[in-house]
Amino acid sequence: MFTPNFLRIWKEWIWSHKNNFLLFFGFLLVSGISFESGFLRGKMLASPPLIISIPVAENIVVPSTDSVVPKQDTVSEEVKQNTMCPLVGSRNSNKYHLTTCAVVKRIKAENRVCFSSKEDAEKRGYVAGCLK
């Protein structure tokens, strides 16, 4: 199977490339040692998982209702305001909206501009926004 000539050629080839073999096996050795040292270091530094818990509040003070002034009926005030002001705009914007739009709830009271009709709003430079 292996002739003496083949073995001699193989031996010469290995001997001529011995520096490359040494470099390759040295690289494998350094890589293996580095991997193992990192693996062992990771095991040494392993910490338990972080658990975040929310503490239960004890001793919650609830104000007494005796000194609280009863609120006025805000729903009826909103209904009155909606009938008096069907379209609302903001001083910080150029859009007008129906009072039922969610955008209107985010407009501060001091920045609200009331319009009686679309024509009134457009005459003052506003454009249609949420009109659902």
N, C-alpha and C positions, 0 to 999 in steps of 0.2 A: 504494500500500500504506500508507505512512505519510503521513498528511495533515499539512499544516502546523499544523493545530489540535491534532492528537494530539501532535506533537513539542513544541509549546509547553506543553501540559499536563504532559507528561513532564518537561520541563526545569524547570518551576515546582515540581513535586513533589520532584525531586532537590534543587533549591536550598533548598526549605523543610526538607528532612530532612538537610542537609549535616552538621550536628553529629552525628547518629546514624551517618552513614557514616564520618565521621572517627573516631569512637569505635570502631566495628566494625573498621576497617582498622588502627587503632592497636593494638587488642587482638590481632588476628592477627599483627601485626608483633612485638609483645612476646612472644607465645607462641612464635612460630617461633624468635626469637633465644634464648629461654630453653631451648627443646628442644635446639637445636644446641649451646649452651654446655654443657649437661648431658651430651650425647652425646660431645662432644669431651673433656670432663673424665673421663668414664668410660673412654674409650680411653687417656687418659694414665695413669690409675691402675690399669689392668688389670695384674694380677699372674698369674704362672703358677699352675696348680692346686697345692694343698697335697697332698703325697705323704707318707703316714705309713709308715715302714718299721720293722720290728721287728729290732733288731740280733741277730745270731747270737752266742750266748754261747760264748766260748772259755774255755779253762782251767777247765772244770768239775771240781770236786774230788769224787770219789766216795769215801766212807769205806770203809776196808777191812773185810772181813767177819770178820777174825780176832778183833777185840775185841767183836764183837756177840754178845750173849747170845741163844741160840736161843729163839724164842717158843714158848710152850706151845700146844697145840692148842686154839685158841679156838672152833673149830666144835664140838668135843665138849663144851666148857663151855656153849655156847649150847644145845645139844641137852639137856644135863642140866638147865639152868635152865628150858627150855621145858616139860619133863615135870614138873618140880617146881612150876611156876607157870604154869598154863594161861591165866590172865587177869591183865592188868597194868593198873594205873591210875597216875595221877600225883598227887603231893601238891598240885600247883598247879591241878588240875582236878577235876571231879566225874564224869569218864567213865572207864569201863574198856574194855579192848580185848583181843582175842586177841593172843598173842605173835607171830603171823604178820603182823599189820597193820603197814603202813609207819609209822604214828604212833608205835608203840612204840619204833622205832629212834631217834626224836628226843627221847625222854624220858631225861633224865640218870639215871645209875645211882643217885645219892643221892636222887632224887625218885620212884623207882619204888615202887609198892605192889603186893604180890603177893596174889592172891586164888585160892582153891582152887575156887570155884564161883560161879555167877551169884548165888545166894542170899547167899553171903558178901559179895560186892561190894555188892549192893543193901541188905543189912542195915547196911553201913557208910556208906550215903548216896550211893553211886555209881550212875550210870545208864549204860545200854549205849551204847557208841560204835561203833567199827569192829568188827563181828563177822562178817567175811567168812571 
